[in-house]
Amino acid sequence: MKYLTGTLLYLILSVSAFAQQAVLEHTYSEPFIADPGQAQIFDELNRLFKTDLEQAAKLAYEQANKLLASEKHAGNPALAGQMLSNAAIADAALGRYQQAARTFEQALTLIEAEYKVFSPNLMNALLASGITSIQLEKMQDAENKFRWAQHIQHRQGGVFNIDQTEVIDWLTRLHLLQNQLAAADLVQRFGLRIAESNFALGSDSLSDAILKAAAYFSERGNQLPFGRAENYLLSRDNIFRQSVLLYKSAIASVESTHGHNDPRLIEPLRSFAKTRIRQGISARSAIPLLERVLGIIAKQSEVDPLDHIRAWLELGDIYIISGDKQARSAYAAAWVLLENLPDEAEARNSLFTEPKLLYPNKLVPLLLERRPVATGPDEDEFYADVSYVVSEAGKVVKIEVHDRNVPHSQVKILKTLLMGSRFRPRLVAGEPEEFIKHHRQTFLLLPQSQEPAPADDTPQEAEPTVPSEAAAPDDIATQQVE
């Protein structure tokens, strides 16, 4: 199985860096026509695309100009179109999107002139051009290019042509970037339907496709706030429900085909646990999934110590988050396994010397609606310096404020945040131990919020109510042993 945790995370993140690499996958690696001389030039271009993009662009433009001026190739403009498309790809990979977009249009015109509008020979140029249009925020042009490519694939292999998977993923990205959530979901469901039409029930390929869709809906649900949406089909509950059903279906399929203790189940179970945590309903629902991961790893004839350690750590972390006292024994088991590693001291130091924040993922800057009275108009750093103790159970206690230039109301918010956080505790000789941490919490002033906040520095202590089961971090089920 090819499925990996977080397969579709990139769909809802910025595509800029990814796009610059993605266009390189659509170079024309050999000429449309059998020509030894041109084949040699394409071989050199293929080498330059791996080593020197500037030289690749230069060579492609030079060859395109020669072809356009050549009587020999006057009746074969598509070859020059290939060269121009490759030149545009090099430009796009270098971030020269405007130039690339213009060159792609020339390339498409030349290739289409010879092979017509629905030729598969247009595919590379269409996909690379569509990716470039996204970078230029020309979303309609990007969609037109992707739809054009998809239509070619439909004509070649039918509506459920499996080759259109990449087009579907780019259309999904495009819709998400435009906040067209229903359209993105629809495209992903269509992608799953394509897989169901092409792969046998119970096959690894179909299970991969189901898991990919499950990961997508998990990511989608994670981006939505709690609360009822006007449209239930787009609500957080419904999106997560789809993800959960897909995970259950894929896991059942793998079990039916390969058995209940097959290592192919490990990553799907971890991803399913991550989804359960993200739902925010109950972190405890992830525990049996991670316990099962540990059980599967332990039953293998050859066990990678790092995989075994990771499984114990994941289990200990989710025990901490859910307030389960079994965390101590889980970390102790990881500690024992670490002692048998060649570089065990370094590994233990990276994992257990200091507490590791589990929830939230990180302490991000808090927001100020108005400038604090204690700061001048030119001051742009707002902070509170605090220390606190991370207990043996991974909870924050004994918070002390040492310095601040923000109102006490903001300090109360910070204290509430810290009291609700959860840490993997420091371990000494395999046993948890209290640890004092120092932290500077920064605050950001919201734009156009320069009016000073009223003083509210009457001493008082925050009394946050921490739920017995804190919400969980996004990455608890995918942490690696570093």
Stockholm file with secondary structure:
# STOCKHOLM 1.0

chainA/1-482         MKYLTGTLLYLILSVSAFAQQAVLEHTYSEPFIADPGQAQIFDELNRLFKTDLEQAAKLAYEQANKLLASEKHAGNPALAGQMLSNAAIADAALGRYQQAARTFEQALTLIEAEYKVFSPNLMNALLASGITSIQLEKMQDAENKFRWAQHIQHRQGGVFNIDQTEVIDWLTRLHLLQNQLAAADLVQRFGLRIAESNFALGSDSLSDAILKAAAYFSERGNQLPFGRAENYLLSRDNIFRQSVLLYKSAIASVESTHGHNDPRLIEPLRSFAKTRIRQGISARSAIPLLERVLGIIAKQSEVDPLDHIRAWLELGDIYIISGDKQARSAYAAAWVLLENLPDEAEARNSLFTEPKLLYPNKLVPLLLERRPVATGPDEDEFYADVSYVVSEAGKVVKIEVHDRNVPHSQVKILKTLLMGSRFRPRLVAGEPEEFIKHHRQTFLLLPQSQEPAPADDTPQEAEPTVPSEAAAPDDIATQQVE
#=GR chainA/1-482 SS CCCCTTTTGGGGSCCHHHHHHHGGGGCCCSCSSCCHHHHHHHHHHHHHHHHCHHHHHHHHHHHHHHHHHCSTTTTCHHHHHHHHHHHHHHHHHTTCHHHHHHHHHHHHHHHHHHHCTTCGGGHHHHHHHHHHHHHTTCHHHHHHHHHHHHHHHHHHHCTTCGGGHHHHHHHHHHHHHTTCHHHHHHHHHHHHHHHHHHSCTTCHHHHHHHHHHHHHHHHHHHTSCSSCCSSGGGSHHHHHHHHHHHHHHHHHHHHHHHCTTCGGGHHHHHHHHHHHHHHCSCGGGGHHHHHHHHHHHHTSSSCCHHHHHHHHHHHHHHHHHHTCTTHHHHHHHHHHHHHTSTTHHHHHHHHHSSCEEEESSSCCCEEESSEETTSCTTCCCEEEEEEEEECTTSCEEEEEEEEESSCHHHHHHHHHHHHHCEEECEEETTEEECEEEEEEEEEEECTTCCSEECCCCCCCCCCCCCCSSCCCCTTGGGCCCC
#=GC SS_cons         CCCCTTTTGGGGSCCHHHHHHHGGGGCCCSCSSCCHHHHHHHHHHHHHHHHCHHHHHHHHHHHHHHHHHCSTTTTCHHHHHHHHHHHHHHHHHTTCHHHHHHHHHHHHHHHHHHHCTTCGGGHHHHHHHHHHHHHTTCHHHHHHHHHHHHHHHHHHHCTTCGGGHHHHHHHHHHHHHTTCHHHHHHHHHHHHHHHHHHSCTTCHHHHHHHHHHHHHHHHHHHTSCSSCCSSGGGSHHHHHHHHHHHHHHHHHHHHHHHCTTCGGGHHHHHHHHHHHHHHCSCGGGGHHHHHHHHHHHHTSSSCCHHHHHHHHHHHHHHHHHHTCTTHHHHHHHHHHHHHTSTTHHHHHHHHHSSCEEEESSSCCCEEESSEETTSCTTCCCEEEEEEEEECTTSCEEEEEEEEESSCHHHHHHHHHHHHHCEEECEEETTEEECEEEEEEEEEEECTTCCSEECCCCCCCCCCCCCCSSCCCCTTGGGCCCC
//
